[in-house]
Amino acid sequence: GEHPGPDSTAPNGYGIVGQRLKNDNVEVANLNLGQKGEVPADADAVVIAGPAISFSPFEVEALDKYLANNGKLFVLLDPYMTSGLEALLAKYGLKYEDDLVLFRGMTTTGTQMTVPLAAIYQGGFSMLPITMKFATANLQLLIYDARSITIPPSPQGQPPSTTQFLLQTDTNAWGWVNKDGKAPADPKTLTFNKATDIPGPVTIAAEYDGGQIADPKTSATVPATRVVAVGSSKFLQNDTAEAVGANFFTNCIDWLVKKNA
């Protein structure tokens, strides 16, 4: 139930980013874990782009084994989706919240209105390799219908977490939590509820970097397990993708498949 890979005809396809990967000499192939039973040995990265149904324990186990063997995973999950990957992602310090990121701002008529928007600009881009150029170029990225990601703090006395934010809103956005697990019928008048909602700034994308290891075959130093998690998938489909979002996607892939440090 994910977005069609490099499909340039379907509105919800990933044709734009698929073409960018092709231009970057990255080969893309569909993977059905339910049928295959494992991630192919020659896969440099696995992309999970907006699944519509939960992964089975059998499929999660296959991904777990792949990551434990220094695999690279890129996960894009939309709001109100229970993926079945929760326990797996928790191993890498990543927790998707059951919320919808909202932003309350001023309209052109001078009234205030709330929209399901995560606006990333200026300090909202981290200084990590994936997003560093966005931060220094003063760009912005608008992501509609997103959920937030929490990075649990490192236990006291433990080294700093290897999980860090990539995209983050400012304080004008927040995570609206609905216990019914449904999107608001009309968010225009919603305001922040400090008793139930998640205060901004909220993280929309994060990465886990497992560091460097020695390749057992060549003894060369190579990256260990890497994971990128994003709280939206629709901003990359053909009918909504913009240049900054597409560049973010390809930068994530480049980092995962070791094209940049």
N, C-alpha and C positions, 0 to 999 in steps of 0.2 A: 503493500500500500504506500510505498514511498514515491517521491517525485520521479518521473521518468528521467533516466540519466541524461545523456547528451541529445535530448529530443528538442528540436527547435520549432516543432509544429504545435505541440500541446501547450496551452496557456500556462499550465502548472509544471511544464518540463524545465529541465536545467540545461537548455540548449546554449544559452549565452556563456555560462561558466564552463560547460562541456567543450565548447569551441576554444575557449581560452586554454583549457588543459591540453587539448589536441595541439594547439600552437606551441605549447610549452613542452611538447614531446612526452606527455603523460598519457599512457594507455588506460582507457576506462573499460571495465567489463562488469556486467551484472553478476551478483552473487546471491544465490538462494541457499541460505544456511540450513533450512529445513531439509533440502534435498542433498546438499553437498556434505553436510555434517561437520565441516571444518573450513577454516580459512585457507585458501591455497598457499603453499609454501613460498611462492614467488610474489605474493601480494606485499607491496611496499606500504600500503595503507588501506583501511576499510572506512567507507563513508556511509553513515546512516542518516538519510535525509528525509525527515518528516514522516516517520512510520505512522500508519493509521491503526495498527493493532499491536498488541504486546508481543514481545519476543517470548518464545517458549523456553523453559529451563534448559532444554537440549541446545538451543541456539545460543543462550547466554553462556553456557559452559564452553562452547566452541570459541566464543569471543574471549572468554576468560583465559583459556589456554593460549590463544594467540597473543594477548597482551602480556601474559606472564613470560612469553618468549620474546620480549622486546618488540612487541607489535606497536602499530601506530593506528589510532582510532580518531575519527572525526564524527561527532554526534550533533545533529541539529534536531531539537525536539520542540514542538509547538505547545502552547498552553493546553491544559486539561487533558494531557496525554499521559497515561500510565504505561511506561515502555517495558517494564520488566527488567530494565537495566539498572534500577536504583541501587541495589546492593553492589553490583559490579563497579559502578561509577564512584560509590562511596569509598572504595579501596584507594581511589586516586584523588580523594579530597574534593569531590564534586557532588553537589546536591541540587537537583532541580526543584524549585518551589512550585506548589500548586496555586499559582497566582497569574494575574494578567497585569502587565506593566502599564500604568496609566500616567498621563501628563496633563496637568491643568494649566492652561495658558490663556493669553488674551487673544481675542479674535480681531479682525480688521474693523469691526464695529464698536470695539471697546468693551465687549462683554467677555466674561470668562467661560470657558468650556473645557470639559475633560475628554481626551481622546486616548485610544489604546496605542500609545506611541512611546518608543524608547528613542530619544534623541541623543546621539553620541557626538560630542565635539570637544575641542580643546583638551582639557585634562581627562576626558572620558576615554581617550586612547592611551593604552599603556606604552611604556618605553621598551617593551620587549620586541624582538626582531619582527614579529608578524605585523605589529601596528605602529612601530616607531616612526615610519615615514608619514603616516597619517597625522600623528601627533605634531610633528615638526612642520607639516604643510598647512596646518590650521584648517583641515577638512572637517566635514560633518557627515554622519551616516544616520539616516532615519529608518528605523525598523518598527513596522506596525505589527500588532498582535504578537507580542513577545512575552515570555515568562522570565523570571529572574533565577539566578544561580547563586547559591550560597557556598562560600568556601569556609569550612569550619576552621577555627583558630588552632594552631599547633598546641598540643598539650604542654603544660608548664614544665620547663626543664628540657623540652625536646627541641631539636633543630628547627629553624623556620620552615614552613610548608613549602614544598616544591610546586604547589598549585597557586597560580596568580591570575588576577583579572586581565582580560584583554580589552573588553568594552564595558563601559560603565556610564550610567546616566548621571545627571546632576541631582540636586536635592529637590527639584520641582517634580520629579517622577517618583512613583512608589509602586509597590506590589499590592494590588487589590486581591484580597483573599475571599473566595466564596466557598463556604463549606459544602454547597451543593455541587461543586465542580462544574459549574456552567458559566458561560460568558454573560456579562450584563446585557439585558435587553436594550438599554439605552444608557451609555456611560456618561453622557454629556453633563449631568448634574452631580455626578459622584465626587466626593471629596475624601481626603485621607481620614481613615478611622484608626486612631492610635491604639485602640484596643485589639484590633484584629489584623490590620494591614502591616506591610513591611515597609519601613521608612526608606526614602532615598538618601544617598545615591544607591542604586541597585546594580548588580553585575548582570550583564546580558551574555557575556562570553568569557570563558576562562580556559587556561591551559595547564596541563600537568606535564612537567619535564622531569623524566627519570634520570637525567644526567648522562654521563658517558660510561661506556664499558669497553672491554677488550673483546673483539670478535674472536670466538673460539677457533674459527677456521683460518683466519689470516693474522690474528693478533693485532690487527689495526684497531684504533680507537674509533668507536661508532656510537651514535646516540642509543640510549636504552629506550624503554617504553615512553611513548608520548601520546597524550590525549588532548583534543580540543573539543570543548562543549559550548554550544550556542543555544540560546533559548528561543529560537525561531528558525523556520525553514522557508517560509513563504517569501521572504524578502529577496530570495535568489531565483525565484521562478521567472519564466520568460516575460510575463506581463507586469512584473514589478521590479525586476533587477535593475540596479543603477551601477554606474562605474565604480564607485567606492565600495559598494557591497561585493561586486564581482572581484575586485582587486583583493578585498579581504579574504574571500574564499580561496583564491589561488595562492595568496600568501600563506594561508593555513596549510594547504596541500604541500607547498614548497618546503615549509618547515617540517611537516610530518615525514616527507620522503627525503629529507636531508639535503634539499637544494640550497638551504641557507642554515646558518648556525642556530 
